[in-house]
Amino acid sequence: MLSNKWLTIIGFTAIIITVTIIVSYNNKDKYLVTNDDVEVTDNLSLPPSYMIKKATLPPVKDIDEASTVVNYELPYPKYLPEGYSIQYIGAINVEGKDIWEVVIFAWDKEITDNTTNREFFYYGKGMVISISNNTKNSEAVIVDGVKEEGQEIGTALDELLAFYSKYGAHKLTIDGYQCVAYDSQIVEDAVGRKVPLLAEVDCLKGDLWIQIRAYLPESELVKVAESIL
């Protein structure tokens, strides 16, 4: 049975987009994406398009405040893709559970109250960085302050590798830390339609689970991971 996070990831990938990919920007490994048609597939149970700010963790003003909320000196991305900056930081610390999570949204545009997940992740190639201390269940999703139980964190990396192996998921070591990564690409959904798959890098650093996702080349995400680790 797949965990909630796998269902969420599958949900993200099931947005139908007719995409033209043009590799440009001189020596920069970036994508320009145009979209002529957008719809949610009807073959999977998916949430509707949502507003980024309304569907993430409670906002904090900066990484220092996030560190205070979770009572942990957080690592900070010292590298972001060209033109990107931190647009939103959210943090939650589940009282009495010793469970916390911080999300960092980076983009080369401004995130407004009306920015949707489609605009952020797929049209605009926004990046989300998640840092948590979910050492016993890195794949759980904190919803309304409640974290579901799940598998051990080491198993989670193996599960990620197995689940996305057909898309080129592979192990790698970044600054001595165990990671799993796969590249952004266009894949087929359950009924053969073309959908975008975000690149992802997941790493273990002590008690921390660090995840980076974006519709960008894997190499860019690895650079961000290197700057955090």
C-alpha positions, -999 to +999 in steps of 0.1 A: +000+000+000+016+033-010+020+060+016+002+093+014+033+109+000+034+086-030-003+093-037+005+130-035+035+127-059+014+106-083-012+133-081+013+160-090+024+140-120-011+135-133-016+171-145-021+168-183+001+193-201+009+195-238+045+205-235+072+219-258+107+216-243+134+238-256+169+236-242+185+270-243+201+297-221+235+293-237+253+269-214+226+268-188+208+234-185+173+249-183+139+242-198+115+266-214+080+251-213+049+262-231+015+247-223-015+246-247-039+224-227-043+218-190-067+194-173-068+170-144-070+134-154-102+116-147-087+082-141-072+090-107-086+104-075-068+138-075-073+170-055-082+201-075-057+227-084-049+246-052-033+278-041+003+273-029+001+295+002-032+279+014-020+244+011+014+244+028+028+249+063+022+280+084+044+309+072+074+323+090+094+353+080+128+337+075+150+307+082+159+320+117+123+321+127+118+286+112+147+274+133+131+288+164+098+272+156+113+237+152+140+242+179+167+232+155+195+251+136+184+245+101+207+240+071+201+266+045+204+264+007+234+285-003+229+278-040+197+283-060+192+283-098+200+316-115+174+342-108+157+321-080+152+334-045+133+323-014+097+333-018+080+315+011+090+295+042+066+275+063+073+256+095+054+233+119+064+216+152+039+191+164+037+197+202+045+167+223+055+145+193+090+157+186+080+159+149+087+190+128+089+200+092+100+231+072+093+239+036+111+264+015+096+276-018+121+291-043+112+307-076+123+333-101+089+349-098+068+362-069+045+338-052+012+356-047-020+346-028-034+334-061-004+313-073-015+277-080+005+245-078+003+242-116+017+277-121+044+272-096+056+236-104+049+231-140+045+265-159+071+283-138+095+254-127+093+265-091+114+246-065+103+233-031+127+221-004+115+201+026+135+195+057+122+174+085+132+152+114+109+124+104+135+098+113+109+070+116+086+080+088+102+103+063+074+096+039+045+108+061+026+139+055+018+162+084-019+172+080-035+195+106-007+187+131-011+149+128+016+127+113+006+092+101+028+063+110+049+045+084+081+027+075+116+033+088+135+061+071+161+038+055+134+018+040+118+050+026+149+057+004+148+021-009+111+024-016+116+057-034+144+040-055+122+010-064+091+030-071+109+054-096+134+030-110+116+029-143+121+066-145+158+064-139+159+068-101+194+060-088+215+062-057+242+088-052+263+102-024+265+139-019+292+151+005+292+117+021+254+115+026+231+088+011+207+102-015+183+091-042+175+111-073+158+111-107+155+136-135+125+156-147+108+141-177+076+135-196+060+101-187+029+082-195+000+081-170-022+050-164-041+055-197-011+065-219-013+103-217+018+124-215+024+141-181+053+159-165+073+143-137+092+166-114+129+159-107+136+149-071+166+146-048+161+130-014+189+128+012+195+116+047+217+137+070+217+123+105+182+127+118+172+149+089+153+140+057+160+166+030+139+166-002+142+189-032+116+188-061+113+209-092+106+206-129+142+214-136+172+192-146+184+169-118+218+185-119+203+218-106+187+200-077+220+182-069+237+216-067+211+228-042+215+196-022+253+201-021+248+236-008+225+223+020+245+193+030 
